[in-house]
Every structure is written in C-alpha cells, then in structure tokens.
Amino acid sequence: MKKYQAGNRVTGVINNITDLGLFVTLPNRHSGLVHHSDFGNNWPRQRRQYQIGDHIRVVVVHIHKGKFNLSVARVNDPKLIDHNNQFSTTKAADFNRVLNQTNENAKKEIAQLRQVLTKN
C-alpha cells in the first residue's frame, strides 16, 4: 500500500461535491478533501465544472490523523516538493539536460514497443 506524504501529486476520482468542496478518492482507498477555499471566491461557479466520477489531479498538502487536505490550485507549487518525483533533486541548471535525456529514453522505449507490436 502506498504511503502518502505532503507534496505527492496524484490523480484521484471525485466521489462527492458539497458546499465544503470536492471529496476525492485516491489510489489505495485513501480519500481527501479539496476545500472550497482552494478555489477562492470562485467556488460557486467552479463547482459546476466538476462532476462525480471525474478524474482530477491534486497535490497532498497536509495529512492529519488520516485526513488528507488536497489542493488543485497548488499542484504546480514548487514549495510542495514531491519526494517520489524523480526530478525533485535535479538542479535547475541540469533540468534541460535531464529532461532531454528522459525524452530520448522515452522515444527509444516507444520504438521498441512498436517493433514488438508489429511482430505480433
């Protein structure tokens, strides 16, 4: 079972929408709340954009006594470091090189998968 910590970015499924906010089920049967304040004063309008069953990308902001505080607005917040992200320790000066290498590796993997698929 995955152990979550603050900073983890994860895709969950909306299981309820209330005046309080979005209740989201995360993988491994965890769940949390994206509080309406995450949307600022736009919550009444924003809530209409979501439906139960929608997949949503969130970041774990805080966990207290098994309750997950989630955010949509802070998914790209660099202050919330995701320690499971392979690029977390990459220095800014090295980022382009690492990203380009990752891209090249992905292209090679895709080419190999295509070869396997065309043989079958």
C-alpha positions in Angstrom: 0.0 0.0 0.0 1.3 3.4 -0.9 2.2 5.7 1.9 1.3 9.3 1.0 3.1 12.4 2.2 2.7 16.1 1.7 3.8 17.1 -1.8 2.7 14.0 -3.6 0.9 14.7 -6.9 -1.7 12.1 -7.6 -4.8 11.6 -9.9 -7.9 10.8 -8.0 -11.6 10.5 -8.7 -14.2 12.9 -7.4 -16.7 10.9 -5.2 -18.8 13.8 -3.8 -19.3 17.5 -4.3 -20.7 19.6 -1.5 -20.6 23.2 -0.2 -17.5 22.2 1.7 -15.6 21.2 -1.5 -14.6 18.2 -3.6 -14.2 14.8 -1.9 -11.6 12.8 -3.9 -10.8 9.1 -3.7 -7.0 8.5 -4.2 -5.4 5.2 -5.2 -5.2 2.6 -2.5 -8.5 3.6 -1.0 -7.4 6.8 0.6 -9.5 9.9 0.2 -9.3 13.6 0.9 -10.9 17.0 0.6 -10.2 19.9 -1.8 -11.7 22.6 0.4 -13.8 25.2 -1.3 -11.3 27.9 -0.2 -8.8 26.3 -2.7 -10.9 27.9 -5.4 -11.1 31.3 -3.8 -14.3 33.3 -4.3 -15.0 31.3 -7.5 -16.3 28.1 -5.7 -20.0 28.5 -6.6 -19.1 28.9 -10.3 -16.1 26.4 -10.2 -18.1 23.6 -8.6 -20.3 23.4 -11.7 -17.3 22.4 -13.8 -16.8 19.2 -11.8 -18.9 16.0 -11.7 -18.8 12.9 -9.6 -16.6 10.4 -11.3 -14.3 13.0 -12.9 -10.6 12.3 -12.7 -8.7 15.2 -11.1 -5.0 15.9 -10.5 -4.4 17.0 -6.9 -1.5 17.6 -4.5 -1.4 16.3 -0.9 -1.0 19.5 1.1 -1.3 18.0 4.6 -2.2 14.8 6.4 -3.5 14.9 9.9 -5.0 11.8 11.7 -5.5 10.1 8.4 -7.4 13.0 6.9 -5.9 14.3 3.6 -6.0 18.0 2.8 -5.8 18.2 -1.0 -5.3 21.1 -3.4 -6.0 21.7 -7.1 -4.6 25.2 -7.1 -1.2 24.2 -5.7 -0.5 21.3 -8.0 2.3 23.3 -9.6 3.6 24.9 -6.4 7.3 24.3 -6.3 7.3 24.7 -2.5 5.4 21.5 -2.2 8.2 19.0 -3.0 7.1 15.6 -4.2 9.8 13.3 -2.9 8.5 10.5 -5.2 9.2 12.7 -8.3 12.4 11.5 -10.0 13.2 15.2 -10.9 12.9 16.5 -7.3 16.6 16.6 -6.8 17.5 17.9 -10.2 19.2 21.3 -10.1 17.7 24.0 -12.3 20.9 24.1 -14.4 20.7 20.4 -15.1 17.0 20.2 -15.8 17.1 20.7 -19.6 19.8 18.0 -20.0 17.8 15.6 -17.7 14.6 16.3 -19.5 16.1 15.8 -22.9 17.7 12.5 -21.9 14.3 11.4 -20.5 12.7 12.3 -23.8 15.3 10.4 -25.8 14.8 7.3 -23.5 11.1 7.5 -23.9 11.4 7.7 -27.8 13.6 4.6 -27.7 11.1 2.7 -25.5 8.2 3.7 -27.8 10.2 2.5 -30.8 10.9 -0.9 -29.1 7.2 -1.3 -28.2 6.2 -0.6 -31.8 8.6 -3.2 -33.0 7.1 -5.8 -30.6 3.6 -4.9 -31.7 4.3 -5.1 -35.4 5.9 -8.6 -34.9 2.7 -9.8 -33.3 
